[in-house]
């Protein structure tokens, strides 16, 4: 009997390895052990393969061939990709002997623990945050890598996967810069860098496949690993993966709503006492929300599930992690994104539906693949939420654990801190525009903003952390003037700036260009701003876009004040822009360009160079986002 069991186990393991090595490295259905289990759903296989999050902290005690998988992330996507890559590398068979590589997963934040002279292979997955800056945790690594002169990298084989958003002008700048720097340091490129636009998993898959194809041919010395991941991961400070439970002490409305079209904006204050968290004016507060229970119930109904089914928490959950399985309803409330549809979900439902019409519709959507070049598919994904897709394919009933593996993780949301630590280092204030809308005739709502407004009560807590923003800082010289441009909730960091400049008796002028629709409805922080303006602490310029026949925006006020703007810039002033990247920031930049040309007697190229020099000198800073 034991012989039969041994033979059976051997065959099962061989089948697992064969499957892992012959499928693509997809985001959820590729060369990872976790994905294999999700694909098969075999309890016996579950017992053979380690799927715990602890596998990413493995310390190898036997000699082997090490591979460094490093990630730099702001929102978590690069980390997710790096974990999938780790699993793929761990499962890669080198030769007929069954030898394995020894991947180690390291956050770029811990780059100082890496002995580069002992590394042979680097697989770097890194995102670009906002307007072309490195992720907060990777900033030191980025600065060190670009500035180092005494590191020998000619022995290193590497490849870079750069994540970004093409809506921003400096698409994938971080990954591109590091790729070039590694080449300059004479490291050998394994496969060309790939640039990923907004989590396009088809591009990610292709890069992973290319890496796995060439990795077995790299001559890696067999040796005992020097890197102790226990030591690397011993940071006990509160951060994105280990947030602090902060109490909301204050919540108040900043706007007046008379119609459904009127803005709904709130001010919230969180108590950081006992957290040890510190922040600087310009930083952001990361908040982990919870999904609306009503929307979760709608998903459960579409799944024909009760919500009491016990499921394994996803590997990306923040600490403290659940000790064991949790009920499905809790998992959907806390950990899964129900707004953004993973294209793999459509593929899964198409495969499992018993309805011919649903299958035909799914095949139509998937005809041109999963990449963003498939306009039909991505138009569908962007106009539907998870519950809509489940209803569309209501006769598809894949295994629950497999369906969950096709959902995206619920990410934290980031809000510029609207208070200065100089006044109170234990209080972090934020400004949030509450999102409510209708889709397919059904009322919907934003996740975090309605969580804060409707569900999180004053004196209750939620998970938070600080996200540093070193590229959005007040000048160290208080004698210099500052020009702040921030319509809508873009005013948030400027509330912190002004508070700090007043508290520290800065002698430089403070100019604020704020924009809203109506003076009497959405003039955020009206009383505070007008008080500062009245006592001479602030020069306030407000554009009310709907209070007169002709719409007026902040860029219009800048043009009216062209002489004053250029005078301040020529005298060393710093200029800041916060808010919408797609329209407002572009229009403001154009206005500044026009001002330089008209008032500074510059041609277009000279104006462009002048503003670029301001950026390089950290005198023209942006904190912008795409909505």
N, C-alpha and C positions, 0 to 999 in steps of 0.2 A: 504493500500500500504506500509506504513512504517513497518508493521509487516512482510510482505513478504521480504522487503529489509533486515530487521534485521535477519530473518531466513537464507536468502541467505548468508549474511556476516558471520554468525556463522558457517554455513556449510563450507564455503571457508576456514575460519581460522582453523577449525577442520581438514580439508584435508591437509592444509599446515603443521600443527603440526604432523599429522600422517606420512606424507611423510618424514619430517625431522627426525623423530624418528625411522623410519624403513629402512632407507638407510644407506649405509656404509659411514664412514667419509673420503671419497676420497678427493683428492686434489682440484678438481674442481666440482665433481659431488656428493659430500657427504653431511654431516650434517651441511651445512652452509646456512644461509638465502640467501646469494648472489648466491650460487650454485643452490638453489632451483629456484630462479627467472630465472637464466640462463637455467635451465632444462625445465621450463614450458613456459617461454616467454609470460606470461600473463600480459597485461598492468594493469588489475585490481589488480592483486597481487602486482605489482610494487608499487601501491599506498598504500598498507597496510603495507609493510615492509620497514624499513629503511636500505638502502644499501649504504649510504654515508660513506665516510672515517671517518666522525666525530663520528660515532657510537663507535669507539675504544677509544674515549676520554670521554666517558659517566661518569658523576658524579651522583651516586645514592643518591636520597634524601629521600627514604623510607628505613626502616630496611629490611635486607635481608640476604642471605647466600653468603658470598663473596668467590671467588676463584681467586688466583693470577696466571695469565698466564704471565710468564716472558720469554724473549728471548734475546739471544746474537748472533749478526750476523755481518759478514764482507761484504758479497755480497748481502744480502737481502733475501735469501731463508728461514732462520730460522724465520725471521719476517713474511714472507708470511705464513708459516706453523702455526705460533702462531696466526695469524689473523683467519685462517680457524678454528683453535681450539677454539678461542674465540667465533666465530659464533656458533659452535657446542654446546659449554657449555651454551651459552645464550639461545639456543633453546631447551635445555634438560628439559623435564617436570619431576618434582620430584614425584608428586603424583596426585591423582585424582582432587585435588583442583586447579590445573593449576599453582602452585607456580613455580617460576623460580630462578635459581642461578644468582648471580651477578658477572660475570667475569670482571677482570680489566687487561688491557694489558699494561705491563711495560717493557721498555728497561732496560736490566741489568745495563746500564750506570747510571740509576736513582735509583739504589738499596738502596741508603742512605735514600730515602723517605719512604722506607718500614719499618713498625714496626713489626718485626718478632714475637713479643709476641702476636700480634693480628691476625696473619695469621694462618689459619687452613689447607688450601690446596695450594700447590705449584705445578704447571705444568710448567716445565722448558724445553724450546726448545733452544739448544745451539750448535753452530758449533765449529769445530776445524779448525784453519786457518794455512795454510802452513805446516811447519814441526812440528806440535804438539802444537801450541800456541793458547791461547784464542783469540777471536775476539777483535779488538782494544777497542770497546765500553764496552766490558765485562771484561776487564783486572782487573780493580779495584775490581769488584765484585768477580772475581775468586781469587784474592790474599787475599781479606778479608775473603772469605768463607774458604779457606784453612788455613788461619792463625788465625782465631778467636778462642778464648778459652772460652769466657764468654757468649756465646749465647746458650740459652736453646731451643732445637728443638724437644723435646719429644712429644709435642702436635701437631706437623706438619705432615700431610700426603702429600706425594710427589711422582712424577714420572718424569723421565728425558728422553727426546728424544735427542740423540746425533747425530749430523750430521757431516760427514767427507768424506774423499776420501781415499780408501784403497791403492791407488798408493803411499801414503806417509807412512813411517814406523810407525808413531805414530797416527794411525787411531783412530779418535774420542777420543783422549786423554782428551780433556777438559770436555766433558760430562761424561766420565768414572770417572775422578777424582772427579768431583762434586757429582756424584752419591755415590761414596764411602764415601766422606766427610759427606754427609747428613746422611748416615747410621751410621757413627762414632758418629755423634751428636745426635743419637738416634731418628731421624725422622723415621716415618713409611712409607715404600714403598707401594704405591697404586698398581702399576703394575710394573713388571721388566723393567729396562731400555732397550730401543731399539736403536741399532746402525744403522744409515742410510748411505749407500754408494752412494755418488753422486746423491742425490735427488731421491732415489728409493721410489716412492710414495706408492708402495704396502706395504712396511714396515711402512711408515708413517701412512697409513690408518689403518693397523692392530693395531698399538699402540693407535691411537685415538679411535678406536672402543673399545679396552680394557679399556681405561680410562673412556669412557662414560658408559660402563657397570657397573663399580664399584662405580662411583662417587655418584649416588643417595643414596647409602648405608652409606656414610660417615656422621657422626653426626657433622654438622656444626651449630654453634650457630647463631641464627638470631639476627642481631644487625645493627646499623647504621654504614655505612662505614666511616672510618677515613681518607681514602686516597683521596686526591684531585688531579685528573689527570691534571687539568688545571695548577696547581703549578708544577707538575712533568714535564710537557711538555713545560714549558715556556722558555726553552733555545733558545735564538735567534742567537747563533753563527752559522756560516756556517759549514755544515757537510754533510754526505751522503744523508740525506733526504732534506736538504736545501743547495744545492751547490751554490758556488759563480761564477758569470759570469766573467771569467778571459780572458784577451786579449792575444792572441798569438802575441808576439813581434818579435820572430825570428824563422825561419825554414830553415834548411840547410841539404843537403845530406851529409852523412858520408862515403858513399861507391861509388865505380865506377862500373857501370853496362855495360858490353860489351855483355853479353849473357843473356838469360832468366834464366839461372841457377845461375847467380851472385846474391849475397845478395843485398837487398835494405833497407838501414837503415837511419833514419833521427834523427836530433837533434832539439828539439823544446823548446822554452822558453816562460813562461807564467808570466804575470804581476799580482801580488797579491795585489797591492796597494789598500788600502781602505777596504780590506777584514777582517783584524784582524786575519787572519790565520797565525799560526806560525808552524814551522817544525824544525826537527833536522836531521842532516846527518844520513841516514839510513831509513828515512820515505819514503812513497810513495805518489804520486799524483793520486787521483781517477779522472777519466774523463768519463763523460756521452757522448757517441757518438750518431750519427744519422745513420740510415741505408742508404745504397746507393739508391737514388731515382730510378735508373734503376731496381734494384732488387725489390723494392716496386711495381713498375709498373708491373713487371712480376707476382707478387703475385696477384695484382688486376685483371690482365687479367685471371689468373687461377680461380679467384673467380667470374669472369664475373661481376665485380663491376667497377664503374666509379671512385671511390675514393672520391666523393663528399657526399656520404652517411654520415649522422650525427650519431655519436656513443658517448656513455658515456666513459670518460677516465677511465682506470683501477685504482683500489684503490692504486696501488703502485707508482703512478707518484710522482716525486720529486716536491718540492715547488719552485716557486709559481705554484699552481695547476690551471688548466684551470677553468674558472668561470662556464662553462656549457659544453654542448656537443661540440665535435670537429669533423672535417671531418675525414673520414676513412684513407685517405692518410697520414694526419698529425699523426694520431695515430700509424700507421704502421712505419712511419719514426722515431718517437721519443721513442715509449714505448714498442714495441714488438720485441722479439727475433725471427728472421727469419732463423737462422742458426741451432738451436737445436730443434728437434721435440719432443713434449710432446707425450708419448704413448697414452694419452687420445684422442689426435687428430685423430689417426688411428681408435680408437674405435668409435668415433663420426661419422667419414666419412663412416665407414663400416655400421653403423646403418642407415645412411641416403641415401646411394647410391641406385639408381634405376636400376643399372646394375648388373646382376647376376655374371658376372666374377669378378667385383670389390668386390662384397660381399664375394665370395669364397676366393679371395686373402686376404681380410681383416680377415676373419675367420681363415685362415691358419696362418697368422701372430699372431693372438691373441689366438690361441689354448691353449697355456700354460700360459696364464695370462699376466699381465702387469709388473711383477717384472723382475729384471735383470737376474733371472735364466732362463728366456725365451730368449735363445740365438738367435733364429730365428728373433724375434721381434727386439731385441736390435742391432743386426747386421744391420738390415734394417734401423733403426733409425739413426745409426752412419754413414751410407753411403748415407744419403739423407738429404736435407734441406726442409723447409716448402713448398717452391714452388714445389719441386719434388713430395711431397706427395699429394699436391692438384691436380697436373696434373695426378698422378696415379689414383686418385679417382675423376675424373673430372665430373662424373655424380652424385656426392653427393652434395646436396644443403641444408645443415642445416641452421637454422636461423643465421644471421650474428653475433648477440650478443652472441650466444651460441658458435659459432666457435671461436670468439675472446677469450672466457673464457678458451679455450683449448690451447692457445698460451702462451709460457713463456714470462716473462718480460725481456726487454732489460736491462742488468745489466751494471754498470760502469766497466771500465777496470782500473787496477792499474799498475802504472809505478814507479819504483824506481827513486827518485829524484837525478839528476846528478849534483847538485850544492849545495854548502854549504851556509847556512844562515849567516855564519860569514862574508862571502864576500858581500852578498846582501840578506837580509831577505825578500825582496819584489819580488824576482825572483825565480821561480821553473823551472828547466830544466829537460827534460826527454829524454830518448833514446828509439826509437821504431823501431822494425824490421817490415817492411811492408810485409804483407802476400798477395800473389796472387797465385791462383792455378786453376786447371780445375777439374770439376766434371761432369760426364756424357757427356763429350765433350763440356761443356759450361764453359767459363771463369768465375771464381768467385774471391772473394776478402775478406780479413778479414774486420771486421766492423770498429773498432776504428782506426787501423793503416792507412787504406785508407781514412777514414774520415779526419784524420790529414794531410795526404799527398796530397790527391786529392781535397778535398772539403772545408776544413777550411782554409781560406786565412789569411795571416799575417794582423794584425790589426783588425781581427774579434775575437769574443768571443765564449767560450763554457763553460758549467757548470763543475766546478772542486771542489774538497775538499781534505783535507789532511787525509791520513790514517797513523796513527802512527805505528811504528814498534819498540817497546821498547826492543825487543830481538835481535836487530841488531844495536849495538852501539859501538862507539869508546871507548877505555879505558879512564878512567878519568885521569890516570897517563900518561902524555905525554912522559915520559922517556921510556915507554915500546914500544917494536917493534910490528909492525902489519904485518901479512902475508895475502894478499888478492888474492883470486883465483876466476876469473870471465871471462870465455870466452864469446864471442859475446856480446849481450846486458847486460850480467851479469856484465859488467864493470861499469854500470851506478852509483850505489851507491859508488863505489870506486873513481869515479871522485870527488864526494863530500868529501869523506874521505881524499883524497890526498890534495885537495884544503884547507881543514880545518887544516890538519896537517902542511902544509906549512905556512898558515896564522898565526897559533899560535906558530910557531917555535918549534914544537915537536922535541925532541932530539932522540927519538927512531927511529929505521930504518923502512922504508916503502918498503915492497917487494910486487910486483905485478906480478901475473902469469896470462897472458892474452892469449886467443887463438882465431884464426880466420883461414880462408882458405888461403888467399893470402895477402902477404905484400902490394901489390900495388892496392888492390881492397877493402878489408873490414877490414883493420887495423884501427879500430875506434879510434878517437882522437889521431891519430899518432903524429901530431905536438906537442900537449900539453904534451903527455907522453914522447916523446923523449927530449923535452926541460927540463922537470923535471929530467929525467935520466942524462942529460948532466950536469946540475948544482948540481947534487948530492942529490937532494931531493927524488929520487926514484931509487930503484933497479928494473929494468924492465926485465922481462923474457917473451918472446912471442913465442907461438907455432903456426907455420904456417902448417896447416894440408895438404895443397895441393900443396905446392911449391917444393916438392921433391917426389921421388918415394915412400918412406916409410912415412906413415902418422905419424905426431907427435901431441900429445895432451898435455894439461896442466899437467895431471898426470905423463906423461913421464918426463917433466922438473922437477917436484917435486922429482921424484926418482933420477934424476941426481944430485940434490942439497940436497940429503938426510942428509948429515952431518950438513949442515948449517941449514936446517929446524929443526932438532932435537935440535941443540944447542940453537936456538931462543926459541923453546918451553920450554926447560929446564930453560931458563932465564926469563920466564914470558911472552913471546910474546902471542898476541891474533891472532887467525886465523879465517878468514872469507871465506865463500863459497857462491857464488851467481850465479844462473842460473838454468839449467835443473836438475830436481830432479830425473828423472827416470834413466838416464845414467851417466851424468857428475858427479853429487854429489856422487853417489855410487862409481864410479871409483876413485874419489879423496879420499874418505874415505878409500877405500882399499889401495890406495897408502900410505896414512898416517899410516895405520895399519902396512903395510910392513916396512915402515921407522922405526917405533917404535921397531919392532921385530929385524930388521937387524942392526940398529945403536944403539939401546938402550938396546940390549941384553935382550929382553923381549920375553916371549912365547905369544901365541895368546890371552890367557885370560888376561894376564897382559897388553898387548897392548890395548885390548878392554876396560879394566878398566881405563887405563890412559886417553884415549880419552873421555870416559864417564865422568871422573872427570873434564876434561877441559870444557865439555859442562855444567856441573852443576856449574862450577865457572864462567860461561859466557865468557870463553876464546876460545871457539870453537862455532862460531855462523853461522847459515845458513839462507839465504833468497832464497829459491828455489821454483820452481813451476813445474807442470806437463803440458806439451804441448799436 
